[in-house]
Amino acid sequence: MSSVLSSSSPAPRSRLRRFLGGLPVTAAISAALAVIITVLIGKPEVFFENLVVSVLIGTAAFVPLNAARLLFWDRSDWGLRQWVPFVLLALAVAPLAHLTGMYLATLILGLPTPRLEDYGSFQRAGMVALALIGITLATILMMNRERLYRTREEHAAARLRAEVVERQALQAQLRLMQAQIEPHMLFNTLANLQGLIALDPARAGDMLDQLIVYLRATLSVSRSENTTLDAEFTAMQAYLGLMGVRMGARLSWRVELPPELRGARLPTMLLQPLVENAIVHGLEPKVDGGEIDISAGRNGDALEIRVRDTGLGLGRTPSRGGSGVGVATTRERLLALYGDAASLTLTPVQPHGTLACLTLPLETA
């Protein structure tokens, strides 16, 4: 990662790929110079010859100069320490590249063989100067293109770091939400257990036994991020057994889980806040108690989990209607995990009670 972000280090592509990637740039600039030369001399009939010669000269200059650039001055922030030796090398390479290109053109096109004494003329000196300009321009374009590539890599690396930090923050937030659920239930149970020890030791013993059953059902998965619907329903049956000791005959329940949905995946302890909310705010305050039904079904690509109670109903207790800690925390977890793809709704049922409907994407193990 640090090599990507360093302004003086090469891009993560191999030097060979970057070397070969400069050939199209050189060919394009050579073609442009061939057009300029043809226009200046006013002989369009020799454009093809000018094009071949120009490309050959450009390639002959490109090979040693770009190789030297990548081997000795491979950095994006060029200063005098890089430009001075590069220009000196370009001044030495330009006439040699021009001579090499002309010799190759002789072999390919059958042009007259160039002579060394011709390079003292003004015309040949101008052609060499034009080649030097082309070489420098090609180098600048290649450097700018690689700088743009580096910038894109830096932005991609920054986005990746931001995504990693965001995922870590999200995981920490979800763990905090999950950690808020467990003590909330345990403190309520221990408080009731403390009261029963003095008033009804036998029921206190039964509650302690059910608490042990519940902890065995939940502790094995409570520290995991995901669980199965079967394990979640098993934990809720243990929880309802614990609440049944506390409420006695005032509480009855029914759990319905289709076999094909037992392996469905969902976040750990997603159901408990809804079931606890139904009991604490709906059934327990009601004098004659009531019933709670927990069921699951499939709706297309979505998993629907319903918690229905015959308690007091929405708005009859201070924290009912979605303002309870458990419901609010569940909604925050759903939003963090699934965004708009999941929802939790609370609706009244007739003649009395509440239906909590949890909808989330169906994921199988």
Sequence and secondary structure as in RCSB ss.txt:
>XXXX:A:sequence
MSSVLSSSSPAPRSRLRRFLGGLPVTAAISAALAVIITVLIGKPEVFFENLVVSVLIGTAAFVPLNAARLLFWDR
SDWGLRQWVPFVLLALAVAPLAHLTGMYLATLILGLPTPRLEDYGSFQRAGMVALALIGITLATILMMNRERLYR
TREEHAAARLRAEVVERQALQAQLRLMQAQIEPHMLFNTLANLQGLIALDPARAGDMLDQLIVYLRATLSVSRSE
NTTLDAEFTAMQAYLGLMGVRMGARLSWRVELPPELRGARLPTMLLQPLVENAIVHGLEPKVDGGEIDISAGRNG
DALEIRVRDTGLGLGRTPSRGGSGVGVATTRERLLALYGDAASLTLTPVQPHGTLACLTLPLETA
>XXXX:A:secstr
 HHHH TTS  SS HHHHHHHHHHHHHHHHHHHHHHHHHHHT GGGHHHHHHHHHHHHHHHHHHHHHHHHHH   
SS  HHHHHHHHHHHHHHHHHHHHHHHHHHHHHH      GGGGGSHHHHHHHHHHHHHHHHHHHHHHHHHHHHH
HHHHHHHHHHHHHHHHHHHHHHHHHHHHHHHHHHHHHHHHHHHHHHHHH HHHHHHHHHHHHHHHHHHHHHHTSS
EEEHHHHHHHHHHHHHHHHHHHGGGEEEEEE  GGGTTEEEETT SHHHHHHHIIIIITTSTT EEEEEEEEEET
TEEEEEEEE SS TTSSTTTTTTSHHHHHHHHHHHHHHGGG EEEEEE SSS EEEEEEEE EE 
